[in-house]
């Protein structure tokens, strides 16, 4: 059991999960606002031996160094790799601090967002139909860039509606091959796909000027990652053509300065943050604590 567990910012746990945190620590402190800087982060952690945080705060080496009692850091958000994390995991591990994160808790809402916006675009609901006449997803050439859990779910959903699926990933995936999805080089995928969905890890940029040239015109581009999958300058040039871009969050888009662009559709909300997602997130955070402490919940 920890002596003191501190959530240094809101961590989106459901109330029943927050109550269960008391099983893991003698003292539990939950902050309800985001710390403004490293100084405030250090003040909040104090002598705590366990820390929880979400994606809105960076816990870097400078702050960790000043909190010698930390044994455990629980990220209540997605952890894909140390390089893309909002915690300096490499330094924390060098100090003997365990860092855990979660994955695959908000993908369902993201899939529904892609299908919803694509259907509205193709059919012309509250807008002109993309092809000038209402069209189904049936027969649509859809390319998925990054076939992880989220990308795979989007591919499956589009395939269910009759889309022709191709994908680019680090390597060909046998389960995708069984489903009839085609593994293509990135440039070839961009050239032949009518709709491209980028489902990449944070800070992964694969689409540069050359790729936008290969992509060409009359394309719909979705980005469901946490950051842009492209370089901004060639992206804006590409948007000058007969193209559209959909992002759910400003982070995925690349900044508020792009919100009013006529070819950009940004919801400005994380579509993965649903009631069910918070349930899954809470369960995974508690399971990580349980595994580290050995305390059964």
N, C-alpha and C positions, 0 to 999 in steps of 0.2 A: 504493500500500500504506500502511496505517496504521502509525504507530509503536507504538501501544498500543491494544488493544481490551479493554474490560472489560465483562463481564456482571455487573451489580451485584446480581443475584438469580438464582435458578433460572429458566431460560428454556425448558425442556422440549424441547430439541433432542435428537435421537437421537444415540448415540455417534459414528456415522460423520460426522454433520454437525458435531459439536463438533470433531472432528479436522480438518475442512476449514477451520475458522476460522483456522488457522495460515497458510493461503494468503493471508489478507487483512491480516495484521498481524505485525510483528516480535515483539511480545510479546502474549500472550493470557492474561487472568486471568479465571477463572470462579468466582464466589461461589456457595455452595450453600445460603445462608440469606437471609432477607429483611432488608434494612436497617431499623433501628427508627425512624430519623428523618432529617431533611435533613443533619444533621451527619455521620452515618455514610455517607449517600449521597455527599457531597462527598469524604469521606476515601477511599471506594472508587474514585471516578472519578479523583481526583488529577490527573495530567498527561495522562490518556488523551485521544486525539483521536477515539475511537469508543466508543460505549456501546450495550450491549444491555440490554433489560429486558422483563419480562412485565407482566401486568395487575395484579399485587399491590402494585406500588410506584408512587407518584406522583412524577414528576420535574417539579418546578415551577420557576418563574422564580428563586426564591431560591437553589436549588441550582445551576441552570444558570449564573447570574451568577458563581458562585464557581469555575467550571471553564472558564477562558478558552480551553483548547486544543480543546474539543469541535468537531468538524466534522460528525459524523454520529451520529444516534441511531436505532437500529433497534428498533422495537417488535415483540416476538415474540408479538404478540396482535392482536386485531382493531382496525383503525382505520377508523371510519366517518365521523367529522368532527372537526375541531379542537376543537369545543365539548365533545364527549363523550370525548375522549382523556384518558389518564392522564399525558400529557406536555403541557407548555405549548408547543404547536406554534407558536402565533402569535409568542410571544416568541423561540423558537428560530429560526424563520425570519427574524425581524428581525435576528438576529445572524449570519445567513448559514449557519446550521446546517440541514442536510438531515435531515428526520425521515421515516422510512418505517414502514409497518405492513403488516399482511396481512389478508386476508379469506377467508371461504369455505373454512375448513380443517376445521371440526368440525360442519358442518351435518348430515351423514349420521347421526351418532349421536343428534342431537336429534330428527330425524324418527322414528327407530326408537323413541325414548322416548315420543313422543306417541302413536304407533300402539299401542305395547305397553300403556301405561296406559289408553288409551281402550278397547281390546279387553277388558282385564281388568274395567274398570268396566261396560261394556255387557253383557258375558257373565256377570258375577258370579263371576269366578275369585277365590277366597278372600275374597269379600265378597258382599253381596246384589246381584243384578242391578239396574242403575240404574232400569229401568222395571218391576221386579218379576218380569220374565221375560227370559231371555237374548235378546239382540238383536244383529243385525249392524250394521256401519257402513253397509251398503246403505240408501240413502234418507235417511241422516242429513243434517240441515241444518247445515252447518259454515261458520262465518264466520272469515275470516282478517283480522286487523288488522295491516297492514304486509306488503305482498307483495314483499319483497326476495328475496334468494337463499334464505334459510332459510324464509321464509313461503311462497315459491313451491314449494319442495320438499315442505313439509308439505301444501300444497293438492294437489299432484300425487299424493302418496301416498294421501290421503283419497279423492281422485277415483278412483284405481285401485280402491279397495275399494267404490266405488259411492256416495260421498257427493255431495250437492248443494252445490256450492261458490259462496259469495259472498265478496267481499273489499272492504276499504276501504284506499285508498292515497292518496298525494298527487294522483294522476291515474289515469285509466283506462289499462290496459295492453293493447295490441293482441294480444300473444301469449296473454294470459289470456282475452281475448274469443274468440279462435279456439278455445280449449279448452272454451268454454261457461261460463266462470266469470262471475258477475254482479258488476258494480261497483255498490256501494250506498253511500249516505251512512252515516256511522258509526251514528247512532241507529237507522236502519232495519235495519242489519245486526244490531245487538245485540238488537233486539226479535224478529226472526224466526229467528235462529240458535239451535240447540239446544246446540251446542258452539262456543265462541269461542276462537281461538288468537291471542294477542298476540305478535307477532314484531317488536318495535320496537327502535330504537337505545337505548343506555343513556341514562337520565335523560329519556326521552320519556314524558310522562304524558298520556294522551288520555281516560281514563275517570274522570270525576268523579261527583259525586252525581247529577246529571241523567242521565248515561249509565247508571248502575246502576239508576235508576228505569225507564229505557227497557228495560233488559235483562230485568228481571222475574225470576220464579222458575223452578225446574226447569231450571237451566242448568249446564253444565260449562265452567269457565274454565281455560285453559292460559296460562301465561306462560313463554316460552322466551327472553326477553331477559335482560340482565344486571342489570336493576333493575325495580322494580314499574312497571306501565303504568297504575297507578291511584292515587288518593288513599286513604290507609289508613282514615280514619274511615268514609266511605260503603262502602268495601269490606267492613269488618267488619259493618256493618249489613246489607248484602246477603247475607252468609253466614248470617245468622239465618234466612233462608228455606231452601227445599229446593234448595240449591245446593252445588257442590263446586268447589274450586280446586286445580289441580296446578301445581307449580313444581319444577324439578330442583334449583336452588340456593337457599341462604338469601338470597343477594343478590337473586335474582329475586322472592323472597317479600317481602322488606322487613325481615327481622330475625329473630333467634332467638326473640324474645318471641312469635312467631306459630306456632312449630313444633308446639305441643301443641293447637292449635285442632282440634276434632273434624271440621270441614269442610275442612281443608287436608291435602293429600298432598304432602309435600316429600321428595325423595330425598336432599337434602343432598350432592349430588355433581353435578359438571358432566358432563352426559351427552354432550357433544361431545368430551370428552377421552378418545379411544380410541387404540389403537395406530396405526390408519390416520391419525387426525388428527395425531398427532405426526410421522408421515412427511410429510404434506402441509405442516405448519407448518415443518418443517426445510427442506424444499425451497424454500419461498417466502422464508424468511429469507435463505438462501444466495443466491437469485436477486437479492434486493434489494441485498445486499452486492456481488455481481458487477456489477450494473448501475451502482452508484455508483462503484466503483473501476476498472471496465473489466477486471477480472481474470476470465478464463474458468475455470469449474470443470468 
